[in-house]
């Protein structure tokens, strides 16, 4: 969701350039608008712009904004349209404030402040906090008291950073259920994540929920939820959390797709799972959202077939509302690339409250919130994933889950080692995939079909296409098509089938025949043997042969390429698709 940053300059240093640099790193969290506020000589100034960060940068260039202490924001709109007027920072006479999260009781607070004569000018929930702080200052309270009173009045999730005209050397921050780090280095900084301030800070403190902190030029003081001073542990910023740019690629997404063989190799190397984690486990529960949920769906096939442990996979955002029962001896896996998806964290919270189940997290971002919420953490070694559409983190999640499923089988672990090379071969097929993208680029809707282990990959392929090309796409279990979705098929609805030559080949081939009888645009991802047996009327993309358990990893790759090239041909912003954000920290 939104990204926030704050930097304190050394001496008279103007921090605007550094804040913009940080916002560039945070833009993956939202790009509906951006803004910056600085304090200089006891005076607050701000600039804001609707749309992507480049609009703000253009404004800053023509307005010469300068300040020694500043805060910045990149917004993913929740309350209020994506306009300049609703862009953060919110500013009153003496306070400028940026926020990530949702203030749930903002209507009551707004009503109360309006009764006191305060006037609101935006549609946001955040403005109540800035106005609340202003009212406290007007009452004669210090900024610290103002913050303390505001935090006890507010309900919801937040990471705040505020600057005050009367305290021009300080940034005040608070956190509850939205991520926030305080960085120590050449500058003192705060940010939604460590990567945004990695140029300035080599060490960070991850604030706990309820924490409040005051940051000055050389120091940071931390307070717990009772406003008692506390010490918080410093962590070294991991090199892995620093993104190295797009390199030779036009988009981060393409770079990340291409990085998969090495990401998979590294993830295999770092995830030799000890079979002891399964001791006494009689059930597995997987919690995740979006693409990570699809990884969980694949794992269910592996866990049930090879570990013979009953496995449930749950959409984390739904899980806790139906009061689920967690049996004794359940092992829970929470899967999340970002490690900060609030739906997944809340589902985990439910597990904690209602059971003694052991929780293992699978995350890509080191030291993210999930690492503190779980009993064990397995990292996917995919490196920073910037593209909003998850690619290499997904296949790396599958690798970690495979390492768990096959932790007792040297044979399969050995076969897993062949996956990166097969993915390299699949990546070389990009020239074959471009014409397929040309064929589906005008479609109003697309259908993805897969059976067994490839059913979740059909779901994932469809998600990739809709996320970045805005073509409506749905994945179905191939056998389920005849129970309804078949009604959608005509010549203008491409049917994309995943059909390796395995024991279910004939069944999926029949589904393909049925689709072909109703529409002319049938595209099949298969292998050499399958290709020989499928009708000539279908378009075939031939993938390498691989151990049949690992086809979900391999078949993900060309579907990512297909989504990428389709979005590219349609002229969409591949790395920053509309309405989305990489990290979803609101419910
Ligand atoms: C993936 O392409 C999506 N952008 C999205 O579905 C994502 O997987 C989901 O929001 C979960 O994120 P997480 O893995 O960081 O928890």
Boltz pocket constraint, residues with backbone or C-beta under 6 A from the ligand:
constraints:
  - pocket:
      binder: B
      contacts: [[A, 289], [A, 290], [A, 291], [A, 292], [A, 335], [A, 336], [A, 337], [A, 338], [A, 339], [A, 340], [A, 341], [A, 344], [A, 388], [A, 389], [A, 390], [A, 391], [A, 467], [A, 581], [A, 582], [A, 583], [A, 584]]
      max_distance: 6.0
